[in-house]
Amino acid sequence: LYEEARQSSEERAALIEIGRALSTPEALSDLQTVYQTIYEQVRRVMPTDAFFVTRYYQATDRLFMEYLIDEGVVYPPIEYRPIRPQTRQFLFEERVGLMFSSAQEYLNFTKNSLNTDEDIIGSDHPSESLLFVPIRYGEEIIGMLSAQSYLSHAYTRRHLEMLKEIGV
């Protein structure tokens, strides 16, 4: 019971810190700092070896990975080309998010849609556990969040629900 209360307290504190980062006057002009805060707070409440924030731009139907950190290294933004069918379906139809407990589960989900090895994030250290949640502003899709661990079965439904709260 004590551990449950401690975990709930940590999750609330993480959400408060993310709310603070999002509500600063500089938030829209300094998204990298906001993304860094979100990453730090996600890492606070769940195992996170890699983390990314992807933004969807409806006007151009493009998806950009605007923030990617893997083992503490921040990478430059990149554009997805093209948006894979599974990613498109996830963005526009998934309401909760996706959780994969092993790399094999994720590869089965993405089968026949990977164009090159470069499409696999963290191909040097493939993630074993992966969480993906859409980022929504009301009903509008504006991107997705992902937390990943190099350990299999690292995440629970509670982790998925927490990341979903952040995505809202």
Steps between C-alpha positions, in 0.01 A plus 500: 500500500788734585665433163173568318459833681861596428460420131176700478670794667793484254260488205306803625823692556617412148173620347523825697854564373392433142203735547735771625728460198204516260349807664805726492487796262808363320354152444402547135826670407722251687354156431833324556496605866139381532591167337800463731276558802249243377782249449641561849160453658421187299837360603410580861200265497598221258807334348601711198811430292364678193225760467359700214242763418362505148287783362242457225440792266158457346542771233790311341409149627853463637637350816817636662689344787577829673663352810689173531720406792664158513726405792535868591596616149264751336473460122402762242140510371415278203204460267323167456490407133248364429260464790456123537144362482520367858614840625219675315243253637641543850489880483145527375326200652674409825346658809719360778838410355707196417721291726749243375670277757768373265679604184341202324148629580594836352657344189187287448291818518718682246564201268498578131514872568865557588683644202857482634682421819508876561126488568569314826574750775798399708617232257839487681317415823155382398230585748332203659204679659322781321213735582332728247220746571340763278528866597162668473379855527129446549415261218783622277802272457821697541756221542611208713719417797709188545691363797726200441706267713777258407350250745211276396172521691604831662159667472157449650156637415563759770802630305291516184225690683754746641647569157146539366430769762807686383385468138171667587 
